[in-house]
Amino acid sequence: MQNNPEADLFVKHGHDQIKICVSGAAETGHCGIGALEKAKELGREIARQGAILVTGATTGFPFWAAMGAKEEGGISIGFSPAATEQEHAETFKLPLDYMDMIIYTGFGYPGRDLLLTRSVDIVICGCGRIGTIHEFTVAFEDGKVVGIYEGPWDMGEELKEILEKSHRPNAKVITGSDPKKLVADAIALLKKFKLEEYKVVNV
């Protein structure tokens, strides 16, 4: 039987299950009409396509994505800025619902963002604020596959402007407004680059 390196990479080992971070705003007043359903549908698609959803264990856009993922029976993991569950709920006022596991980093928001993005394979940015820009730039610098989810918000255009002014072409950044296609394209891009890395290592 002929070996299939791609199958070996993504089926053989359970720990290779794809993890997708949804980055977005905790406060969503600027996200526009329909943002709730768009975020939930993104979470649903992540679950439907067999990936694990990872968020900052926060409110707003990431929380809505977690709701969608759990509606489809998916796995939802949160990275909290807090050091304990009590601090998470009482000090940071963050939710405990719609997450199968919360990792309490104790590093506040900036440190949490770093651990969050580095623990996943793909980062998808939806409606966001400065924290989303931070997670986008960390993912960009780390060479992650990044999806810019376009919708009735300005974040997509702002992130594309950052790309234009960075003077650093990046083939791992894609955009789209259809969550099904965006997730599928991001996974396909991840597999493409993983397969290329596999071939280089095994020359």
ZATINU-584278 format. One record per atom (N, C-alpha, C): x, y, z; residue number from 0; residue in three letters. Coordinates in nm, 4 decimals. Layout:
N
        x        y        z pos code
        X        Y        Z NUM  ALA
...
***
This chain:
203
        x        y        z pos code
   0.0852  -0.1199   0.0000   0  MET
   0.0000   0.0000   0.0000   0  MET
   0.0888   0.1249   0.0000   0  MET
   0.0547   0.2229  -0.0831   1  GLN
   0.1343   0.3437  -0.0938   1  GLN
   0.1110   0.4330   0.0275   1  GLN
   0.2229   0.4847   0.0813   2  ASN
   0.2117   0.5743   0.1955   2  ASN
   0.1533   0.7079   0.1531   2  ASN
   0.0723   0.7641   0.2399   3  ASN
   0.0143   0.8965   0.2166   3  ASN
   0.0609   0.9879   0.3293   3  ASN
   0.1648   1.0703   0.3045   4  PRO
   0.2185   1.1548   0.4109   4  PRO
   0.1142   1.2454   0.4736   4  PRO
   0.0220   1.2965   0.3900   5  GLU
  -0.0798   1.3877   0.4432   5  GLU
  -0.1718   1.3136   0.5397   5  GLU
  -0.2092   1.1913   0.5050   6  ALA
  -0.2944   1.1122   0.5940   6  ALA
  -0.2209   1.0829   0.7238   6  ALA
  -0.0911   1.0500   0.7136   7  ASP
  -0.0122   1.0238   0.8330   7  ASP
  -0.0080   1.1457   0.9238   7  ASP
   0.0011   1.2639   0.8630   8  LEU
   0.0133   1.3863   0.9410   8  LEU
  -0.1140   1.4208   1.0168   8  LEU
  -0.2299   1.3943   0.9558   9  PHE
  -0.3538   1.4460   1.0128   9  PHE
  -0.4523   1.3395   1.0607   9  PHE
  -0.4158   1.2118   1.0492  10  VAL
  -0.5062   1.1068   1.0961  10  VAL
  -0.4388   1.0168   1.1978  10  VAL
  -0.3141   0.9859   1.1767  11  LYS
  -0.2444   0.8856   1.2558  11  LYS
  -0.2385   0.9204   1.4038  11  LYS
  -0.2130   1.0467   1.4332  12  HIS
  -0.1934   1.0872   1.5724  12  HIS
  -0.3087   1.1744   1.6196  12  HIS
  -0.3720   1.1344   1.7290  13  GLY
  -0.4839   1.2110   1.7823  13  GLY
  -0.4446   1.3518   1.8225  13  GLY
  -0.3191   1.3699   1.8677  14  HIS
  -0.2776   1.5030   1.9112  14  HIS
  -0.2617   1.5993   1.7944  14  HIS
  -0.2748   1.5493   1.6737  15  ASP
  -0.2662   1.6356   1.5562  15  ASP
  -0.4015   1.6941   1.5166  15  ASP
  -0.5051   1.6729   1.5980  16  GLN
  -0.6347   1.7317   1.5654  16  GLN
  -0.6206   1.8833   1.5553  16  GLN
  -0.6762   1.9396   1.4521  17  ILE
  -0.6564   2.0821   1.4231  17  ILE
  -0.7286   2.1682   1.5261  17  ILE
  -0.6580   2.2692   1.5745  18  LYS
  -0.7113   2.3634   1.6733  18  LYS
  -0.7216   2.5013   1.6092  18  LYS
  -0.8401   2.5588   1.6149  19  ILE
  -0.8651   2.6890   1.5519  19  ILE
  -0.9067   2.7901   1.6575  19  ILE
  -0.8319   2.8985   1.6665  20  CYS
  -0.8660   3.0084   1.7568  20  CYS
  -0.9599   3.1049   1.6857  20  CYS
  -1.0662   3.1444   1.7543  21  VAL
  -1.1491   3.2551   1.7073  21  VAL
  -1.1158   3.3755   1.7940  21  VAL
  -1.0629   3.4779   1.7288  22  SER
  -1.0245   3.6020   1.7957  22  SER
  -1.1282   3.7081   1.7657  22  SER
  -1.1713   3.7797   1.8690  23  GLY
  -1.2723   3.8821   1.8466  23  GLY
  -1.2992   3.9633   1.9711  23  GLY
  -1.3848   4.0607   1.9577  24  ALA
  -1.4117   4.1570   2.0634  24  ALA
  -1.4990   4.1005   2.1741  24  ALA
  -1.4635   4.1359   2.2972  25  ALA
  -1.5485   4.1020   2.4116  25  ALA
  -1.6693   4.1957   2.4183  25  ALA
  -1.6488   4.3202   2.3799  26  GLU
  -1.7572   4.4190   2.3708  26  GLU
  -1.7931   4.4340   2.2232  26  GLU
  -1.9188   4.4147   2.1900  27  THR
  -1.9548   4.3981   2.0488  27  THR
  -2.0490   4.5056   1.9936  27  THR
  -2.0588   4.6194   2.0622  28  GLY
  -2.1514   4.7232   2.0166  28  GLY
  -2.1205   4.7760   1.8781  28  GLY
  -1.9955   4.7631   1.8337  29  HIS
  -1.9540   4.8150   1.7034  29  HIS
  -1.9578   4.7082   1.5944  29  HIS
  -2.0022   4.5871   1.6288  30  CYS
  -1.9895   4.4753   1.5344  30  CYS
  -2.0973   4.4708   1.4274  30  CYS
  -2.2053   4.5433   1.4452  31  GLY
  -2.3071   4.5518   1.3414  31  GLY
  -2.4154   4.4457   1.3531  31  GLY
  -2.5176   4.4634   1.2729  32  ILE
  -2.6327   4.3732   1.2733  32  ILE
  -2.5915   4.2354   1.2215  32  ILE
  -2.6349   4.1319   1.2908  33  GLY
  -2.6087   3.9957   1.2465  33  GLY
  -2.4784   3.9369   1.2967  33  GLY
  -2.4021   4.0125   1.3755  34  ALA
  -2.2720   3.9626   1.4220  34  ALA
  -2.2861   3.8380   1.5092  34  ALA
  -2.3895   3.8332   1.5920  35  LEU
  -2.4109   3.7164   1.6781  35  LEU
  -2.4242   3.5899   1.5949  35  LEU
  -2.5111   3.5915   1.4960  36  GLU
  -2.5335   3.4721   1.4152  36  GLU
  -2.4100   3.4382   1.3312  36  GLU
  -2.3391   3.5386   1.2845  37  LYS
  -2.2186   3.5134   1.2056  37  LYS
  -2.1108   3.4477   1.2905  37  LYS
  -2.0973   3.4934   1.4142  38  ALA
  -1.9992   3.4323   1.5042  38  ALA
  -2.0389   3.2891   1.5387  38  ALA
  -2.1672   3.2668   1.5662  39  LYS
  -2.2134   3.1322   1.5974  39  LYS
  -2.1944   3.0378   1.4793  39  LYS
  -2.2203   3.0858   1.3584  40  GLU
  -2.2042   3.0009   1.2413  40  GLU
  -2.0569   2.9669   1.2189  40  GLU
  -1.9685   3.0586   1.2511  41  LEU
  -1.8251   3.0289   1.2425  41  LEU
  -1.7896   2.9172   1.3399  41  LEU
  -1.8402   2.9249   1.4623  42  GLY
  -1.8169   2.8183   1.5593  42  GLY
  -1.8755   2.6856   1.5149  42  GLY
  -1.9938   2.6912   1.4573  43  ARG
  -2.0568   2.5683   1.4070  43  ARG
  -1.9706   2.5035   1.2990  43  ARG
  -1.9185   2.5859   1.2080  44  GLU
  -1.8376   2.5320   1.0985  44  GLU
  -1.7069   2.4709   1.1483  44  GLU
  -1.6479   2.5320   1.2483  45  ILE
  -1.5255   2.4752   1.3060  45  ILE
  -1.5545   2.3362   1.3604  45  ILE
  -1.6682   2.3211   1.4289  46  ALA
  -1.7061   2.1894   1.4819  46  ALA
  -1.7413   2.0925   1.3693  46  ALA
  -1.8177   2.1383   1.2715  47  ARG
  -1.8586   2.0517   1.1603  47  ARG
  -1.7388   1.9975   1.0835  47  ARG
  -1.6346   2.0784   1.0731  48  GLN
  -1.5180   2.0391   0.9949  48  GLN
  -1.4115   1.9689   1.0798  48  GLN
  -1.4521   1.9279   1.2007  49  GLY
  -1.3696   1.8389   1.2808  49  GLY
  -1.2575   1.9031   1.3588  49  GLY
  -1.2588   2.0348   1.3698  50  ALA
  -1.1531   2.1039   1.4442  50  ALA
  -1.2007   2.1359   1.5861  50  ALA
  -1.1058   2.1685   1.6716  51  ILE
  -1.1339   2.2120   1.8084  51  ILE
  -1.1339   2.3637   1.8111  51  ILE
  -1.2356   2.4225   1.8726  52  LEU
  -1.2418   2.5671   1.8878  52  LEU
  -1.1645   2.6087   2.0126  52  LEU
  -1.0815   2.7116   1.9977  53  VAL
  -1.0078   2.7678   2.1106  53  VAL
  -1.0331   2.9179   2.1121  53  VAL
  -1.0661   2.9708   2.2299  54  THR
  -1.0915   3.1149   2.2431  54  THR
  -1.0198   3.1685   2.3668  54  THR
  -1.0343   3.2990   2.3865  55  GLY
  -0.9782   3.3632   2.5050  55  GLY
  -1.0675   3.3530   2.6263  55  GLY
  -1.1623   3.2592   2.6255  56  ALA
  -1.2520   3.2359   2.7397  56  ALA
  -1.3206   3.3647   2.7840  56  ALA
  -1.3646   3.4410   2.6857  57  THR
  -1.4185   3.5732   2.7144  57  THR
  -1.5627   3.5865   2.6670  57  THR
  -1.6145   3.7060   2.6743  58  THR
  -1.7509   3.7355   2.6310  58  THR
  -1.7499   3.7724   2.4830  58  THR
  -1.8648   3.8153   2.4313  59  GLY
  -1.8730   3.8723   2.2983  59  GLY
  -1.8521   3.7744   2.1849  59  GLY
  -1.7780   3.8172   2.0837  60  PHE
  -1.7632   3.7414   1.9602  60  PHE
  -1.7080   3.6004   1.9833  60  PHE
  -1.5987   3.5832   2.0614  61  PRO
  -1.5483   3.4475   2.0857  61  PRO
  -1.6493   3.3607   2.1613  61  PRO
  -1.7223   3.4213   2.2541  62  PHE
  -1.8232   3.3483   2.3303  62  PHE
  -1.9344   3.2990   2.2387  62  PHE
  -1.9755   3.3828   2.1456  63  TRP
  -2.0791   3.3426   2.0501  63  TRP
  -2.0302   3.2275   1.9625  63  TRP
  -1.9028   3.2324   1.9234  64  ALA
  -1.8460   3.1227   1.8442  64  ALA
  -1.8482   2.9931   1.9256  64  ALA
  -1.8185   3.0034   2.0551  65  ALA
  -1.8225   2.8854   2.1420  65  ALA
  -1.9643   2.8305   2.1525  65  ALA
  -2.0619   2.9182   2.1587  66  MET
  -2.2019   2.8740   2.1597  66  MET
  -2.2324   2.7919   2.0348  66  MET
  -2.1909   2.8424   1.9201  67  GLY
  -2.2150   2.7723   1.7945  67  GLY
  -2.1461   2.6374   1.7895  67  GLY
  -2.0216   2.6330   1.8350  68  ALA
  -1.9470   2.5068   1.8338  68  ALA
  -2.0148   2.4018   1.9213  68  ALA
  -2.0624   2.4433   2.0376  69  LYS
  -2.1273   2.3478   2.1283  69  LYS
  -2.2639   2.3046   2.0743  69  LYS
  -2.3310   2.3912   1.9992  70  GLU
  -2.4568   2.3525   1.9357  70  GLU
  -2.4366   2.2364   1.8390  70  GLU
  -2.3161   2.2288   1.7799  71  GLU
  -2.2839   2.1215   1.6854  71  GLU
  -2.2101   2.0057   1.7533  71  GLU
  -2.2030   2.0084   1.8853  72  GLY
  -2.1364   1.9000   1.9562  72  GLY
  -1.9853   1.9052   1.9501  72  GLY
  -1.9305   2.0230   1.9198  73  GLY
  -1.7868   2.0380   1.9093  73  GLY
  -1.7180   2.0544   2.0433  73  GLY
  -1.5855   2.0626   2.0379  74  ILE
  -1.5032   2.0819   2.1581  74  ILE
  -1.4612   2.2273   2.1641  74  ILE
  -1.4760   2.2877   2.2824  75  SER
  -1.4462   2.4289   2.3027  75  SER
  -1.3527   2.4447   2.4216  75  SER
  -1.2362   2.5055   2.3976  76  ILE
  -1.1359   2.5268   2.5020  76  ILE
  -1.1105   2.6766   2.5158  76  ILE
  -1.0999   2.7244   2.6389  77  GLY
  -1.0744   2.8655   2.6631  77  GLY
  -0.9432   2.8882   2.7358  77  GLY
  -0.8734   2.9950   2.6987  78  PHE
  -0.7525   3.0396   2.7686  78  PHE
  -0.7881   3.1681   2.8438  78  PHE
  -0.7868   3.1605   2.9759  79  SER
  -0.8277   3.2739   3.0579  79  SER
  -0.7082   3.3606   3.0977  79  SER
  -0.7299   3.4918   3.1086  80  PRO
  -0.6241   3.5784   3.1622  80  PRO
  -0.6046   3.5600   3.3116  80  PRO
  -0.7016   3.4963   3.3766  81  ALA
  -0.7000   3.4802   3.5216  81  ALA
  -0.6162   3.3602   3.5648  81  ALA
  -0.5801   3.3601   3.6925  82  ALA
  -0.5006   3.2502   3.7474  82  ALA
  -0.5880   3.1406   3.8067  82  ALA
  -0.7126   3.1730   3.8402  83  THR
  -0.8030   3.0762   3.9029  83  THR
  -0.9434   3.0953   3.8484  83  THR
  -1.0276   2.9964   3.8721  84  GLU
  -1.1679   3.0076   3.8312  84  GLU
  -1.2359   3.1234   3.9020  84  GLU
  -1.2049   3.1421   4.0306  85  GLN
  -1.2665   3.2507   4.1062  85  GLN
  -1.2267   3.3866   4.0486  85  GLN
  -1.0993   3.4036   4.0191  86  GLU
  -1.0534   3.5292   3.9600  86  GLU
  -1.1150   3.5496   3.8217  86  GLU
  -1.1259   3.4429   3.7461  87  HIS
  -1.1870   3.4466   3.6133  87  HIS
  -1.3291   3.5019   3.6214  87  HIS
  -1.4076   3.4481   3.7138  88  ALA
  -1.5486   3.4846   3.7238  88  ALA
  -1.5718   3.6153   3.7993  88  ALA
  -1.4974   3.6375   3.9071  89  GLU
  -1.5265   3.7512   3.9941  89  GLU
  -1.4473   3.8765   3.9590  89  GLU
  -1.3198   3.8611   3.9272  90  THR
  -1.2369   3.9779   3.8973  90  THR
  -1.2482   4.0194   3.7515  90  THR
  -1.2317   3.9215   3.6623  91  PHE
  -1.2375   3.9520   3.5194  91  PHE
  -1.3802   3.9507   3.4641  91  PHE
  -1.4741   3.8979   3.5420  92  LYS
  -1.6156   3.8927   3.4995  92  LYS
  -1.6331   3.8179   3.3677  92  LYS
  -1.5684   3.7030   3.3564  93  LEU
  -1.5718   3.6245   3.2333  93  LEU
  -1.6573   3.4996   3.2512  93  LEU
  -1.7136   3.4477   3.1430  94  PRO
  -1.8076   3.3348   3.1523  94  PRO
  -1.7384   3.2007   3.1703  94  PRO
  -1.8148   3.1049   3.2199  95  LEU
  -1.7700   2.9671   3.2351  95  LEU
  -1.8450   2.8734   3.1401  95  LEU
  -1.9520   2.9222   3.0805  96  ASP
  -2.0369   2.8397   2.9945  96  ASP
  -1.9748   2.8169   2.8571  96  ASP
  -2.0227   2.7092   2.7922  97  TYR
  -1.9880   2.6743   2.6537  97  TYR
  -1.8396   2.6413   2.6342  97  TYR
  -1.7711   2.6046   2.7420  98  MET
  -1.6323   2.5623   2.7306  98  MET
  -1.6147   2.4281   2.8007  98  MET
  -1.5505   2.3349   2.7321  99  ASP
  -1.5228   2.2042   2.7912  99  ASP
  -1.4053   2.2108   2.8879  99  ASP
  -1.3176   2.3056   2.8642 100  MET
  -1.1995   2.3206   2.9479 100  MET
  -1.1555   2.4661   2.9454 100  MET
  -1.1176   2.5188   3.0606 101  ILE
  -1.0587   2.6519   3.0680 101  ILE
  -0.9194   2.6391   3.1275 101  ILE
  -0.8215   2.6952   3.0595 102  ILE
  -0.6842   2.6965   3.1070 102  ILE
  -0.6594   2.8329   3.1702 102  ILE
  -0.6279   2.8334   3.2976 103  TYR
  -0.6079   2.9581   3.3713 103  TYR
  -0.4608   2.9966   3.3648 103  TYR
  -0.4299   3.0946   3.2793 104  THR
  -0.2906   3.1296   3.2531 104  THR
  -0.2297   3.2165   3.3623 104  THR
  -0.3099   3.3055   3.4214 105  GLY
  -0.2575   3.3968   3.5223 105  GLY
  -0.1703   3.5071   3.4653 105  GLY
  -0.1732   3.5281   3.3339 106  PHE
  -0.0840   3.6237   3.2693 106  PHE
  -0.1546   3.7499   3.2196 106  PHE
  -0.2782   3.7731   3.2632 107  GLY
  -0.3500   3.8888   3.2140 107  GLY
  -0.3809   3.8745   3.0657 107  GLY
  -0.4347   3.9808   3.0087 108  TYR
  -0.4764   3.9720   2.8683 108  TYR
  -0.3597   3.9609   2.7697 108  TYR
  -0.2541   4.0422   2.7809 109  PRO
  -0.1452   4.0308   2.6818 109  PRO
  -0.0763   3.8946   2.6839 109  PRO
  -0.0468   3.8426   2.8050 110  GLY
   0.0168   3.7112   2.8149 110  GLY
  -0.0754   3.5997   2.7712 110  GLY
  -0.2034   3.6130   2.8054 111  ARG
  -0.3036   3.5148   2.7607 111  ARG
  -0.3082   3.5084   2.6095 111  ARG
  -0.3045   3.6262   2.5443 112  ASP
  -0.3103   3.6303   2.3980 112  ASP
  -0.1956   3.5513   2.3359 112  ASP
  -0.0771   3.5664   2.3921 113  LEU
   0.0415   3.4982   2.3396 113  LEU
   0.0268   3.3468   2.3512 113  LEU
  -0.0129   3.2984   2.4691 114  LEU
  -0.0315   3.1549   2.4892 114  LEU
  -0.1436   3.1009   2.4013 114  LEU
  -0.2505   3.1775   2.3895 115  LEU
  -0.3665   3.1372   2.3092 115  LEU
  -0.3265   3.1144   2.1641 115  LEU
  -0.2627   3.2134   2.1032 116  THR
  -0.2310   3.2025   1.9613 116  THR
  -0.1240   3.0971   1.9351 116  THR
  -0.0317   3.0809   2.0283 117  ARG
   0.0755   2.9834   2.0074 117  ARG
   0.0297   2.8398   2.0318 117  ARG
  -0.0869   2.8219   2.0899 118  SER
  -0.1374   2.6877   2.1203 118  SER
  -0.2258   2.6318   2.0101 118  SER
  -0.2465   2.7094   1.9032 119  VAL
  -0.3384   2.6663   1.7973 119  VAL
  -0.2658   2.6564   1.6633 119  VAL
  -0.3361   2.6003   1.5662 120  ASP
  -0.2830   2.5869   1.4308 120  ASP
  -0.3266   2.7015   1.3400 120  ASP
  -0.4472   2.7515   1.3654 121  ILE
  -0.5088   2.8534   1.2808 121  ILE
  -0.5716   2.9588   1.3711 121  ILE
  -0.5606   3.0851   1.3318 122  VAL
  -0.6287   3.1940   1.4022 122  VAL
  -0.7235   3.2612   1.3040 122  VAL
  -0.8514   3.2696   1.3405 123  ILE
  -0.9503   3.3394   1.2581 123  ILE
  -0.9965   3.4629   1.3347 123  ILE
  -0.9789   3.5793   1.2736 124  CYS
  -1.0126   3.7064   1.3367 124  CYS
  -1.1464   3.7567   1.2857 124  CYS
  -1.2393   3.7780   1.3770 125  GLY
  -1.3687   3.8337   1.3416 125  GLY
  -1.3773   3.9787   1.3836 125  GLY
  -1.4949   4.0217   1.4257 126  CYS
  -1.5097   4.1584   1.4747 126  CYS
  -1.4259   4.1752   1.6000 126  CYS
  -1.3388   4.2739   1.6017 127  GLY
  -1.2496   4.2865   1.7158 127  GLY
  -1.2124   4.4289   1.7497 127  GLY
  -1.1179   4.4370   1.8451 128  ARG
  -1.0624   4.5651   1.8876 128  ARG
  -0.9112   4.5476   1.8981 128  ARG
  -0.8470   4.6177   1.9910 129  ILE
  -0.7016   4.6142   2.0004 129  ILE
  -0.6497   4.4745   2.0352 129  ILE
  -0.7239   4.3987   2.1173 130  GLY
  -0.6814   4.2629   2.1523 130  GLY
  -0.6768   4.1718   2.0311 130  GLY
  -0.7720   4.1891   1.9398 131  THR
  -0.7734   4.1099   1.8165 131  THR
  -0.6553   4.1457   1.7279 131  THR
  -0.6222   4.2753   1.7226 132  ILE
  -0.5045   4.3170   1.6464 132  ILE
  -0.3790   4.2543   1.7066 132  ILE
  -0.3724   4.2501   1.8397 133  HIS
  -0.2573   4.1884   1.9068 133  HIS
  -0.2463   4.0408   1.8706 133  HIS
  -0.3567   3.9696   1.8784 134  GLU
  -0.3538   3.8267   1.8457 134  GLU
  -0.3210   3.8049   1.6982 134  GLU
  -0.3710   3.8928   1.6124 135  PHE
  -0.3393   3.8843   1.4697 135  PHE
  -0.1892   3.9004   1.4455 135  PHE
  -0.1282   4.0007   1.5074 136  THR
   0.0138   4.0257   1.4830 136  THR
   0.1019   3.9160   1.5417 136  THR
   0.0635   3.8610   1.6576 137  VAL
   0.1400   3.7488   1.7138 137  VAL
   0.1317   3.6284   1.6207 137  VAL
   0.0111   3.5981   1.5724 138  ALA
  -0.0069   3.4850   1.4811 138  ALA
   0.0708   3.5079   1.3513 138  ALA
   0.0696   3.6307   1.3014 139  PHE
   0.1435   3.6663   1.1799 139  PHE
   0.2931   3.6417   1.2011 139  PHE
   0.3474   3.6932   1.3107 140  GLU
   0.4902   3.6781   1.3396 140  GLU
   0.5289   3.5316   1.3590 140  GLU
   0.4381   3.4525   1.4151 141  ASP
   0.4669   3.3115   1.4412 141  ASP
   0.4455   3.2226   1.3195 141  ASP
   0.4012   3.2800   1.2081 142  GLY
   0.3823   3.2021   1.0866 142  GLY
   0.2612   3.1110   1.0893 142  GLY
   0.1599   3.1489   1.1681 143  LYS
   0.0365   3.0701   1.1709 143  LYS
  -0.0477   3.0976   1.0464 143  LYS
  -0.1335   3.0042   1.0130 144  VAL
  -0.2375   3.0320   0.9135 144  VAL
  -0.3391   3.1244   0.9790 144  VAL
  -0.3713   3.2342   0.9121 145  VAL
  -0.4629   3.3340   0.9680 145  VAL
  -0.5775   3.3582   0.8702 145  VAL
  -0.6995   3.3537   0.9221 146  GLY
  -0.8169   3.3869   0.8435 146  GLY
  -0.8755   3.5183   0.8908 146  GLY
  -0.9043   3.6071   0.7983 147  ILE
  -0.9729   3.7325   0.8303 147  ILE
  -1.1189   3.7148   0.7889 147  ILE
  -1.2070   3.7085   0.8893 148  TYR
  -1.3492   3.6838   0.8673 148  TYR
  -1.4178   3.8176   0.8442 148  TYR
  -1.4645   3.8398   0.7231 149  GLU
  -1.5255   3.9664   0.6870 149  GLU
  -1.6740   3.9658   0.7209 149  GLU
  -1.7232   4.0788   0.7681 150  GLY
  -1.8638   4.0901   0.8045 150  GLY
  -1.9028   4.2353   0.8172 150  GLY
  -2.0114   4.2650   0.8885 151  PRO
  -2.0584   4.4034   0.9007 151  PRO
  -1.9777   4.4815   1.0044 151  PRO
  -1.8466   4.4617   1.0032 152  TRP
  -1.7573   4.5308   1.0968 152  TRP
  -1.6340   4.5778   1.0194 152  TRP
  -1.5570   4.6675   1.0805 153  ASP
  -1.4428   4.7282   1.0117 153  ASP
  -1.3134   4.6488   1.0269 153  ASP
  -1.3095   4.5524   1.1161 154  MET
  -1.1842   4.4871   1.1505 154  MET
  -1.1134   4.4252   1.0293 154  MET
  -1.1898   4.3666   0.9383 155  GLY
  -1.1276   4.3045   0.8219 155  GLY
  -1.0459   4.4037   0.7420 155  GLY
  -1.1017   4.5222   0.7193 156  GLU
  -1.0302   4.6247   0.6429 156  GLU
  -0.9093   4.6755   0.7199 156  GLU
  -0.9220   4.6877   0.8513 157  GLU
  -0.8096   4.7350   0.9331 157  GLU
  -0.6946   4.6352   0.9308 157  GLU
  -0.7254   4.5068   0.9395 158  LEU
  -0.6205   4.4057   0.9359 158  LEU
  -0.5545   4.3999   0.7979 158  LEU
  -0.6344   4.4169   0.6935 159  LYS
  -0.5762   4.4180   0.5589 159  LYS
  -0.4864   4.5400   0.5391 159  LYS
  -0.5221   4.6516   0.6024 160  GLU
  -0.4364   4.7703   0.5946 160  GLU
  -0.3039   4.7466   0.6674 160  GLU
  -0.3101   4.6788   0.7814 161  ILE
  -0.1881   4.6425   0.8528 161  ILE
  -0.0995   4.5555   0.7645 161  ILE
  -0.1605   4.4603   0.6948 162  LEU
  -0.0845   4.3738   0.6035 162  LEU
  -0.0159   4.4555   0.4943 162  LEU
  -0.0910   4.5481   0.4360 163  GLU
  -0.0362   4.6295   0.3276 163  GLU
   0.0821   4.7132   0.3750 163  GLU
   0.0735   4.7637   0.4989 164  LYS
   0.1782   4.8522   0.5508 164  LYS
   0.2922   4.7757   0.6186 164  LYS
   0.2783   4.6453   0.6287 165  SER
   0.3824   4.5656   0.6944 165  SER
   0.5025   4.5429   0.6031 165  SER
   0.4798   4.5534   0.4720 166  HIS
   0.5858   4.5287   0.3730 166  HIS
   0.6432   4.3885   0.3864 166  HIS
   0.5588   4.2958   0.4268 167  ARG
   0.5999   4.1559   0.4403 167  ARG
   0.4901   4.0666   0.3844 167  ARG
   0.5030   4.0246   0.2610 168  PRO
   0.4022   3.9345   0.2028 168  PRO
   0.3888   3.8082   0.2878 168  PRO
   0.2663   3.7610   0.2996 169  ASN
   0.2423   3.6424   0.3822 169  ASN
   0.1373   3.5551   0.3134 169  ASN
   0.1813   3.4409   0.2633 170  ALA
   0.0919   3.3503   0.1906 170  ALA
  -0.0004   3.2728   0.2833 170  ALA
   0.0179   3.2889   0.4143 171  LYS
  -0.0642   3.2148   0.5094 171  LYS
  -0.1838   3.2952   0.5604 171  LYS
  -0.2083   3.4122   0.5039 172  VAL
  -0.3219   3.4942   0.5456 172  VAL
  -0.4276   3.4929   0.4349 172  VAL
  -0.5511   3.4560   0.4720 173  ILE
  -0.6612   3.4513   0.3759 173  ILE
  -0.7793   3.5297   0.4313 173  ILE
  -0.8700   3.5682   0.3434 174  THR
  -0.9881   3.6432   0.3844 174  THR
  -1.1132   3.5788   0.3259 174  THR
  -1.2280   3.6081   0.3876 175  GLY
  -1.3534   3.5567   0.3353 175  GLY
  -1.4697   3.5908   0.4253 175  GLY
  -1.5886   3.5948   0.3673 176  SER
  -1.7096   3.6260   0.4428 176  SER
  -1.7988   3.5040   0.4640 176  SER
  -1.7689   3.3927   0.3960 177  ASP
  -1.8456   3.2691   0.4107 177  ASP
  -1.7728   3.1797   0.5120 177  ASP
  -1.8292   3.1596   0.6311 178  PRO
  -1.7565   3.0835   0.7332 178  PRO
  -1.7213   2.9412   0.6928 178  PRO
  -1.8100   2.8760   0.6186 179  LYS
  -1.7824   2.7389   0.5739 179  LYS
  -1.6593   2.7356   0.4846 179  LYS
  -1.6550   2.8258   0.3882 180  LYS
  -1.5423   2.8298   0.2944 180  LYS
  -1.4153   2.8777   0.3643 180  LYS
  -1.4273   2.9762   0.4524 181  LEU
  -1.3098   3.0295   0.5213 181  LEU
  -1.2427   2.9228   0.6064 181  LEU
  -1.3219   2.8466   0.6821 182  VAL
  -1.2658   2.7392   0.7650 182  VAL
  -1.2034   2.6314   0.6763 182  VAL
  -1.2746   2.5918   0.5709 183  ALA
  -1.2221   2.4886   0.4805 183  ALA
  -1.0928   2.5339   0.4136 183  ALA
  -1.0891   2.6593   0.3681 184  ASP
  -0.9693   2.7115   0.3027 184  ASP
  -0.8526   2.7194   0.3999 184  ASP
  -0.8810   2.7598   0.5245 185  ALA
  -0.7750   2.7697   0.6247 185  ALA
  -0.7173   2.6320   0.6567 185  ALA
  -0.8033   2.5324   0.6693 186  ILE
  -0.7569   2.3963   0.6969 186  ILE
  -0.6756   2.3433   0.5792 186  ILE
  -0.7229   2.3690   0.4573 187  ALA
  -0.6501   2.3239   0.3387 187  ALA
  -0.5127   2.3899   0.3308 187  ALA
  -0.5060   2.5169   0.3642 188  LEU
  -0.3785   2.5891   0.3620 188  LEU
  -0.2841   2.5342   0.4684 188  LEU
  -0.3369   2.5061   0.5857 189  LEU
  -0.2552   2.4465   0.6921 189  LEU
  -0.1962   2.3136   0.6463 189  LEU
  -0.2795   2.2293   0.5871 190  LYS
  -0.2325   2.0981   0.5409 190  LYS
  -0.1275   2.1123   0.4318 190  LYS
  -0.1454   2.2102   0.3447 191  LYS
  -0.0489   2.2342   0.2375 191  LYS
   0.0886   2.2672   0.2950 191  LYS
   0.0929   2.3595   0.3887 192  PHE
   0.2205   2.3998   0.4460 192  PHE
   0.2803   2.2893   0.5336 192  PHE
   0.1948   2.2152   0.6053 193  LYS
   0.2443   2.1033   0.6867 193  LYS
   0.3058   1.9956   0.5982 193  LYS
   0.2421   1.9697   0.4848 194  LEU
   0.2921   1.8675   0.3929 194  LEU
   0.4270   1.9126   0.3323 194  LEU
   0.4368   2.0409   0.3003 195  GLU
   0.5630   2.0929   0.2485 195  GLU
   0.6742   2.0807   0.3518 195  GLU
   0.6420   2.1085   0.4785 196  GLU
   0.7413   2.0949   0.5859 196  GLU
   0.7809   1.9494   0.6030 196  GLU
   0.6838   1.8591   0.5915 197  TYR
   0.7098   1.7160   0.6034 197  TYR
   0.8057   1.6705   0.4954 197  TYR
   0.7838   1.7171   0.3736 198  LYS
   0.8692   1.6751   0.2614 198  LYS
   1.0108   1.7280   0.2792 198  LYS
   1.0264   1.8503   0.3309 199  VAL
   1.1608   1.9066   0.3523 199  VAL
   1.2351   1.8267   0.4572 199  VAL
   1.1675   1.7953   0.5673 200  VAL
   1.2300   1.7225   0.6779 200  VAL
   1.2682   1.5812   0.6352 200  VAL
   1.1890   1.5213   0.5456 201  ASN
   1.2104   1.3820   0.5087 201  ASN
   1.2778   1.3640   0.3719 201  ASN
   1.3474   1.4674   0.3251 202  VAL
   1.4204   1.4554   0.1987 202  VAL
   1.5341   1.3536   0.2127 202  VAL
***
